[in-house]
Amino acid sequence: MKRKLLLILAALFLLIAGVQTAMAQKVTLYAEGNKAYECSVSQLDSIVFSEAPTTIETEEIVVTIDANGNADGGHIFTIIDRNNFYIDDIKYTAVSGDLEVTGYDKAFFKGAAKIINKLIYQGHHLNVTSIAKEAFYGCKVLTAVTIPNSVTSIGESAFSGCSGLTSITIPNSVTSIGLSAFSGCSGLTSVTIPNGVTSIGWAAFSGCRSLTSITIPNSVTSIGSRAFYGCSSLTSITIPESVTSIGEYAFYGCSGLTSVTIPNSVTSIGEYAFFNCSNLTSITIPESVTSIGNSAFEGCSGLTSITIPNSVTSIGEYAFYGCSGLTSITIPNSVTSIGSRAFSGCSGLTSVTLESDAIVSATRTSSTSMCSVFGYQVKTYIIGDAVKSIGNYAFYGCSSLTSVTIGNSVTSIGEYAFYGCSGLTSITIPESVTSIGGSAFYGCSGLTSITIPNSVTSIGRYAFGYCSGLKDVYCLAESVPQTDSFPFYNSPISSATLHVPAASIDAYKTTSPWSSFGTIVAIQ
């Protein structure tokens, strides 16, 4: 009976507008046959009407109800109750003097939704200012939406699960897009976010797998967690200068993404922000970024180069895990912490330059060694001149490591620093080093030659233990270095040659454990 008789609205509007004598009267809301449904005006006095503007913009959709309760322009008006009604099968609710879109008629609605700007009667109007939480939730028959410029907010999950939605126009009046507002709109191909929007909410466009392009305006300051999660057809994204943070999982699984422009305004990249963006080939991290979250670029197998700026102080766990296209990486001096397995699984990574003193000098356990951070396949490490010490366990178990260049500023090599680096064939320790920790090169079975500089004054217990391939040791110290027990424990020094300064050869021959070398000769 929905469309048979319309609301007789004239008396209602006139009374609410301020006719004092009407406040005690009954108003007919709906009539059908011989039945009339009435309520007192006092039940409706929470609805406040403001004066209509003198002019109406041509692009506005305005519905006017005449004295007989008929809508103009071919629109259909149907009452639900004293605060709710349908216009063209879209449900509106009166809230604090405005109208809010709160739903749709599931029995009749299909196709495009044209939301009106306002409802007018005899100079009085209600503006449509918001689209409520879950207003069109799961409406699979919705194909397009026109949102009027009176709307300022789109509520949580307002269009979530509208899989048939292919286009939407969001006006400049909108300032906020709620959580999951368009999540699961799998048919949506493009979205232009207007200049009024300051934030893109949690999972706002999550699961929009057909979305190929998105325009983010300069008004946006933050991209929320999961904002574009699983938008697998998205090929490129330009993040404006206004954005200061990229939320967790923001572009998670955007496998079609080939390029990203991150502006200088961004200070942090959240956890899993670009997880499994497998076609992303390059990315420039600006100088403004101070932290890269856990798994931020994990699984970006197409990434061939990455520059980490001097502003970054921390790199999270698994940050670049599985970036198999990376061949080299430089860690700047600003970085003070790298999470476990940050570059592990980067199977193409063969060379790492470490400029950060904090990273290499920190005391570590075997679970957070350079080996676990960068992966077991890295063959070459270059330790920069800013590094003052190589900490305990720093390269523990890096069996693929074949060469290490140690900078001239390093003064100490910690315990277990290169423990088990069986692929290491030679090591040159610079003149700046004064001490070598216990078990520092223990189990380096591929090490055939060692050069110990004149600056070294102490060598720890088992420092070169189980170096089974050892043939030559060059000790340049004129004063025999002080050693703990068995620095060459279970290494074949009885068949190896010790090379020492000519003036000190007798001192070495009479001092243990140096005296145990099979041959002791003067350095030529």
MOCOR-V493235 format. One record per residue. N is the residue number from 1. RES is the residue in one small letter. OMEGA is omega in radians with two decimals (NA if undefined). D_FIRST is the distance of its C-alpha to the first C-alpha in Angstrom with 2 decimals. Layout:
N/RES/OMEGA/D_FIRST + N/RES/OMEGA/D_FIRST
This chain:
1/m/-2.97/0.00 + 2/k/-3.02/3.78 + 3/r/-3.04/5.74 + 4/k/-3.13/5.45 + 5/l/-3.09/7.61 + 6/l/3.11/9.90 + 7/l/3.03/12.33 + 8/i/-2.88/15.24 + 9/l/-2.99/17.79 + 10/a/-3.11/21.00 + 11/a/3.13/22.38 + 12/l/-3.09/21.68 + 13/f/-3.11/23.70 + 14/l/-3.12/26.38 + 15/l/-3.12/26.98 + 16/i/-3.14/27.24 + 17/a/3.03/29.57 + 18/g/3.08/32.10 + 19/v/-2.98/31.80 + 20/q/-3.08/33.76 + 21/t/-3.08/32.81 + 22/a/-2.99/29.16 + 23/m/3.13/29.87 + 24/a/-3.06/29.77 + 25/q/3.00/26.70 + 26/k/3.11/23.13 + 27/v/3.10/20.49 + 28/t/3.11/16.96 + 29/l/-3.03/14.74 + 30/y/3.12/11.26 + 31/a/3.13/10.62 + 32/e/-3.08/8.16 + 33/g/3.13/10.30 + 34/n/-3.09/13.58 + 35/k/3.07/12.68 + 36/a/3.14/13.80 + 37/y/-3.01/14.18 + 38/e/2.95/17.58 + 39/c/3.10/20.35 + 40/s/3.14/23.87 + 41/v/-3.12/24.95 + 42/s/3.09/27.47 + 43/q/-3.07/24.89 + 44/l/-2.98/24.24 + 45/d/3.02/27.86 + 46/s/3.11/28.37 + 47/i/-3.11/26.61 + 48/v/3.13/29.42 + 49/f/3.05/29.03 + 50/s/-3.09/32.03 + 51/e/3.11/33.21 + 52/a/3.09/32.03 + 53/p/-3.10/34.89 + 54/t/3.11/36.39 + 55/t/3.13/35.85 + 56/i/3.14/33.19 + 57/e/-3.02/34.49 + 58/t/-3.10/33.51 + 59/e/-3.13/32.40 + 60/e/3.02/29.88 + 61/i/-3.09/26.13 + 62/v/3.11/25.08 + 63/v/3.11/21.67 + 64/t/3.10/22.04 + 65/i/-3.13/19.54 + 66/d/-3.06/20.71 + 67/a/3.13/21.11 + 68/n/3.14/17.83 + 69/g/3.13/15.87 + 70/n/3.09/15.72 + 71/a/3.14/17.00 + 72/d/3.02/20.02 + 73/g/3.11/21.27 + 74/g/3.12/18.17 + 75/h/3.12/16.61 + 76/i/-3.10/12.93 + 77/f/-3.14/12.56 + 78/t/-3.13/9.91 + 79/i/3.01/11.28 + 80/i/3.03/12.00 + 81/d/-2.97/14.87 + 82/r/3.13/17.88 + 83/n/-3.05/19.44 + 84/n/3.12/16.90 + 85/f/3.06/14.32 + 86/y/2.85/13.51 + 87/i/-3.11/15.19 + 88/d/3.06/14.84 + 89/d/3.01/13.78 + 90/i/-3.06/16.89 + 91/k/3.09/16.85 + 92/y/3.12/19.17 + 93/t/3.10/20.82 + 94/a/-3.13/23.04 + 95/v/3.07/26.51 + 96/s/3.06/29.60 + 97/g/3.09/28.65 + 98/d/3.07/27.49 + 99/l/3.09/24.49 + 100/e/3.05/24.62 + 101/v/-3.03/22.69 + 102/t/3.13/21.81 + 103/g/-3.13/19.64 + 104/y/3.14/17.03 + 105/d/-3.05/13.70 + 106/k/-3.12/15.34 + 107/a/-3.01/12.64 + 108/f/-2.97/12.61 + 109/f/2.95/15.79 + 110/k/3.08/19.03 + 111/g/-3.05/22.10 + 112/a/3.09/23.45 + 113/a/3.05/22.38 + 114/k/-3.09/23.35 + 115/i/-3.10/23.42 + 116/i/3.05/23.65 + 117/n/-3.02/26.73 + 118/k/3.07/25.37 + 119/l/-3.03/22.88 + 120/i/2.96/24.56 + 121/y/3.06/24.26 + 122/q/3.06/27.39 + 123/g/3.12/29.89 + 124/h/-3.08/28.34 + 125/h/2.97/26.97 + 126/l/3.10/26.01 + 127/n/3.02/27.72 + 128/v/-3.00/26.40 + 129/t/-3.09/29.51 + 130/s/2.99/28.86 + 131/i/-2.95/27.11 + 132/a/3.04/26.91 + 133/k/3.05/28.43 + 134/e/-3.09/26.71 + 135/a/-3.14/23.84 + 136/f/-3.07/23.66 + 137/y/3.07/25.83 + 138/g/-3.13/25.99 + 139/c/-3.04/23.48 + 140/k/-3.14/25.33 + 141/v/3.09/23.04 + 142/l/-3.10/23.94 + 143/t/-3.12/26.64 + 144/a/3.14/27.49 + 145/v/2.97/27.05 + 146/t/-3.12/28.03 + 147/i/-3.08/28.83 + 148/p/-3.10/29.50 + 149/n/3.01/32.87 + 150/s/-3.09/31.53 + 151/v/3.12/31.05 + 152/t/-3.12/34.18 + 153/s/3.05/33.38 + 154/i/-2.97/31.73 + 155/g/3.14/31.30 + 156/e/3.09/32.57 + 157/s/-3.07/31.10 + 158/a/-3.13/28.46 + 159/f/-3.10/28.49 + 160/s/3.09/30.48 + 161/g/3.08/30.08 + 162/c/-2.99/28.21 + 163/s/3.12/30.46 + 164/g/-3.11/28.86 + 165/l/-3.12/29.45 + 166/t/3.13/32.28 + 167/s/3.10/32.49 + 168/i/3.08/31.85 + 169/t/3.12/33.05 + 170/i/-3.07/34.19 + 171/p/-3.13/35.26 + 172/n/-3.14/38.51 + 173/s/-3.09/36.79 + 174/v/3.14/36.11 + 175/t/3.14/38.94 + 176/s/3.06/37.97 + 177/i/-3.00/36.49 + 178/g/3.13/35.69 + 179/l/3.07/36.81 + 180/s/-3.03/35.52 + 181/a/-3.11/33.22 + 182/f/-3.11/33.40 + 183/s/3.12/35.07 + 184/g/3.05/34.42 + 185/c/-2.96/33.09 + 186/s/3.13/35.28 + 187/g/-3.10/34.27 + 188/l/-3.05/35.10 + 189/t/3.13/38.32 + 190/s/-3.14/39.28 + 191/v/2.98/38.60 + 192/t/3.14/40.09 + 193/i/-3.04/40.20 + 194/p/-3.05/40.46 + 195/n/-3.12/43.46 + 196/g/-3.05/41.77 + 197/v/3.14/41.39 + 198/t/3.12/44.25 + 199/s/3.06/43.51 + 200/i/-2.97/41.81 + 201/g/3.12/40.50 + 202/w/3.06/41.23 + 203/a/-3.05/40.01 + 204/a/-3.14/37.98 + 205/f/-3.14/38.30 + 206/s/3.08/39.55 + 207/g/3.06/39.03 + 208/c/-2.95/38.15 + 209/r/3.09/40.45 + 210/s/-3.10/39.78 + 211/l/-3.10/40.60 + 212/t/3.14/43.75 + 213/s/3.11/44.23 + 214/i/3.08/43.51 + 215/t/3.13/44.67 + 216/i/-3.08/45.53 + 217/p/-3.13/46.38 + 218/n/3.14/49.33 + 219/s/-3.08/47.21 + 220/v/3.13/46.62 + 221/t/3.12/49.21 + 222/s/3.05/48.22 + 223/i/-3.00/46.70 + 224/g/3.08/45.20 + 225/s/3.08/45.89 + 226/r/-3.05/44.25 + 227/a/-3.12/42.77 + 228/f/-3.14/43.28 + 229/y/3.05/44.01 + 230/g/3.07/43.96 + 231/c/-2.94/43.29 + 232/s/-3.14/45.58 + 233/s/-3.14/45.16 + 234/l/-3.04/46.20 + 235/t/3.13/49.62 + 236/s/3.14/50.80 + 237/i/3.03/50.04 + 238/t/-3.13/51.62 + 239/i/-3.05/51.44 + 240/p/-3.09/52.01 + 241/e/-3.10/54.86 + 242/s/-3.05/52.60 + 243/v/3.14/51.85 + 244/t/3.13/54.16 + 245/s/3.05/53.00 + 246/i/-3.00/51.48 + 247/g/3.09/49.65 + 248/e/3.09/50.11 + 249/y/-3.01/48.66 + 250/a/-3.14/47.47 + 251/f/-3.13/48.21 + 252/y/3.05/48.72 + 253/g/3.07/48.66 + 254/c/-2.98/48.31 + 255/s/3.12/50.52 + 256/g/-3.07/50.14 + 257/l/-3.13/51.47 + 258/t/3.14/54.86 + 259/s/3.11/55.62 + 260/v/3.04/54.81 + 261/t/3.12/56.09 + 262/i/-3.07/56.53 + 263/p/-3.11/57.55 + 264/n/-3.14/60.32 + 265/s/-3.07/57.90 + 266/v/3.14/56.89 + 267/t/-3.14/58.93 + 268/s/3.06/57.51 + 269/i/-3.00/56.01 + 270/g/3.11/54.03 + 271/e/3.08/54.37 + 272/y/-3.03/53.10 + 273/a/-3.13/52.09 + 274/f/-3.12/53.03 + 275/f/3.08/53.36 + 276/n/2.96/53.61 + 277/c/-2.90/53.32 + 278/s/3.13/55.62 + 279/n/3.10/55.85 + 280/l/-3.03/56.80 + 281/t/3.12/60.35 + 282/s/3.10/61.42 + 283/i/3.10/60.43 + 284/t/3.11/62.24 + 285/i/-3.04/62.01 + 286/p/-3.11/62.81 + 287/e/-3.12/65.48 + 288/s/-3.06/62.91 + 289/v/3.12/61.76 + 290/t/-3.13/63.46 + 291/s/3.06/61.80 + 292/i/-3.00/60.42 + 293/g/3.08/58.26 + 294/n/3.06/58.57 + 295/s/-3.07/57.65 + 296/a/-3.13/56.61 + 297/f/3.14/57.78 + 298/e/3.09/58.17 + 299/g/3.08/57.83 + 300/c/-2.98/58.19 + 301/s/3.13/60.51 + 302/g/-3.10/60.63 + 303/l/-3.09/61.97 + 304/t/3.13/65.55 + 305/s/3.11/66.56 + 306/i/3.07/65.68 + 307/t/3.11/67.44 + 308/i/-3.04/67.20 + 309/p/-3.12/68.12 + 310/n/3.13/70.54 + 311/s/-3.06/67.77 + 312/v/3.11/66.42 + 313/t/3.14/67.72 + 314/s/3.07/65.80 + 315/i/-3.01/64.52 + 316/g/3.09/62.31 + 317/e/3.08/62.67 + 318/y/-3.03/61.82 + 319/a/3.14/61.09 + 320/f/-3.11/62.32 + 321/y/3.08/62.49 + 322/g/3.07/62.47 + 323/c/-2.96/62.96 + 324/s/3.13/65.21 + 325/g/-3.14/65.75 + 326/l/3.13/67.54 + 327/t/3.12/71.31 + 328/s/-3.13/72.59 + 329/i/3.06/71.48 + 330/t/3.10/73.09 + 331/i/-3.05/72.33 + 332/p/-3.08/73.27 + 333/n/-3.11/75.31 + 334/s/-3.07/72.32 + 335/v/3.14/70.73 + 336/t/3.10/71.63 + 337/s/3.04/69.52 + 338/i/-3.12/68.26 + 339/g/3.13/66.10 + 340/s/3.08/67.02 + 341/r/-3.11/66.53 + 342/a/3.14/65.34 + 343/f/3.14/66.81 + 344/s/-3.11/67.29 + 345/g/3.05/66.24 + 346/c/-2.94/67.14 + 347/s/3.10/69.19 + 348/g/-3.07/70.43 + 349/l/-3.11/71.68 + 350/t/-3.07/75.48 + 351/s/3.11/76.55 + 352/v/3.05/75.57 + 353/t/-3.12/77.07 + 354/l/3.12/77.01 + 355/e/-3.03/77.74 + 356/s/3.09/76.34 + 357/d/-3.09/78.96 + 358/a/-3.09/76.39 + 359/i/-3.01/75.01 + 360/v/-3.06/78.35 + 361/s/-3.10/80.24 + 362/a/3.05/77.73 + 363/t/-3.02/78.85 + 364/r/2.96/76.62 + 365/t/-3.08/76.11 + 366/s/-3.09/76.05 + 367/s/-3.14/72.24 + 368/t/3.10/71.96 + 369/s/3.08/74.91 + 370/m/-3.14/74.79 + 371/c/3.14/74.59 + 372/s/3.13/71.31 + 373/v/-3.05/69.96 + 374/f/3.13/70.87 + 375/g/-3.04/71.14 + 376/y/-3.04/74.11 + 377/q/-3.08/74.56 + 378/v/-3.05/75.71 + 379/k/-3.04/79.32 + 380/t/3.01/80.34 + 381/y/3.04/79.92 + 382/i/-3.11/81.31 + 383/i/-3.00/81.76 + 384/g/-3.07/81.94 + 385/d/3.10/84.60 + 386/a/-3.08/82.29 + 387/v/-3.09/82.32 + 388/k/3.11/84.95 + 389/s/3.07/84.66 + 390/i/-2.97/83.20 + 391/g/3.09/81.71 + 392/n/3.06/81.98 + 393/y/-3.01/80.15 + 394/a/-3.12/79.03 + 395/f/-3.09/79.40 + 396/y/3.02/79.70 + 397/g/3.13/79.37 + 398/c/-2.99/78.70 + 399/s/3.14/80.45 + 400/s/-3.10/79.53 + 401/l/-3.13/81.13 + 402/t/3.12/84.14 + 403/s/3.11/85.11 + 404/v/3.01/84.71 + 405/t/-3.09/85.85 + 406/i/-3.09/86.45 + 407/g/-3.04/86.61 + 408/n/-3.13/89.75 + 409/s/-3.12/88.21 + 410/v/-3.14/87.63 + 411/t/-3.13/90.08 + 412/s/3.06/89.06 + 413/i/-3.00/87.57 + 414/g/3.12/85.88 + 415/e/3.08/86.17 + 416/y/-3.03/84.60 + 417/a/3.14/83.56 + 418/f/-3.13/84.12 + 419/y/3.05/84.38 + 420/g/3.10/83.88 + 421/c/-2.98/83.64 + 422/s/3.13/85.42 + 423/g/-3.12/84.82 + 424/l/-3.07/86.63 + 425/t/3.10/89.96 + 426/s/3.14/91.42 + 427/i/3.05/90.85 + 428/t/-3.13/92.45 + 429/i/-3.05/92.33 + 430/p/-3.10/92.92 + 431/e/-3.11/95.76 + 432/s/-3.07/93.40 + 433/v/3.11/92.75 + 434/t/-3.13/94.88 + 435/s/3.08/93.47 + 436/i/-3.03/91.97 + 437/g/3.12/90.07 + 438/g/3.11/90.57 + 439/s/-3.07/89.18 + 440/a/-3.13/88.05 + 441/f/-3.11/88.82 + 442/y/3.08/89.03 + 443/g/3.07/88.36 + 444/c/-2.98/88.46 + 445/s/3.13/90.14 + 446/g/-3.09/90.02 + 447/l/-3.12/91.84 + 448/t/-3.07/95.29 + 449/s/3.11/96.39 + 450/i/3.02/95.91 + 451/t/3.13/97.15 + 452/i/-3.03/97.56 + 453/p/-3.14/98.38 + 454/n/-3.07/101.21 + 455/s/-3.09/98.74 + 456/v/3.13/97.75 + 457/t/3.14/99.51 + 458/s/3.11/97.67 + 459/i/-3.03/96.12 + 460/g/-3.11/94.14 + 461/r/3.11/94.47 + 462/y/-3.07/93.54 + 463/a/3.13/92.53 + 464/f/-3.14/93.55 + 465/g/3.10/93.46 + 466/y/2.99/92.86 + 467/c/-2.93/93.19 + 468/s/-3.13/94.65 + 469/g/-3.02/95.15 + 470/l/3.14/97.07 + 471/k/-3.09/100.22 + 472/d/3.03/100.97 + 473/v/3.10/100.50 + 474/y/3.11/101.49 + 475/c/-3.02/102.08 + 476/l/-3.10/103.10 + 477/a/3.10/103.80 + 478/e/3.01/107.45 + 479/s/-3.05/107.12 + 480/v/-3.11/106.04 + 481/p/3.08/102.41 + 482/q/-3.11/101.91 + 483/t/2.98/100.04 + 484/d/-3.11/98.52 + 485/s/2.97/99.48 + 486/f/3.10/99.00 + 487/p/3.13/97.12 + 488/f/-3.06/97.78 + 489/y/3.10/97.07 + 490/n/2.99/97.19 + 491/s/-2.99/97.52 + 492/p/-3.06/100.47 + 493/i/3.12/102.52 + 494/s/3.10/105.74 + 495/s/-3.12/105.37 + 496/a/-3.13/103.79 + 497/t/3.07/105.51 + 498/l/3.13/105.33 + 499/h/-3.07/105.95 + 500/v/3.08/107.16 + 501/p/-3.07/109.12 + 502/a/-3.10/112.79 + 503/a/-3.05/113.96 + 504/s/-3.00/111.86 + 505/i/-3.14/112.50 + 506/d/3.13/114.88 + 507/a/3.12/112.47 + 508/y/-3.12/109.73 + 509/k/-3.09/112.23 + 510/t/-3.10/113.05 + 511/t/3.08/109.59 + 512/s/0.10/107.11 + 513/p/-3.05/104.77 + 514/w/-3.11/105.93 + 515/s/-3.11/109.22 + 516/s/3.09/107.45 + 517/f/-3.12/106.63 + 518/g/-3.13/108.69 + 519/t/3.07/109.76 + 520/i/-3.07/109.95 + 521/v/3.11/110.81 + 522/a/3.10/111.13 + 523/i/-3.10/108.50 + 524/q/NA/110.11
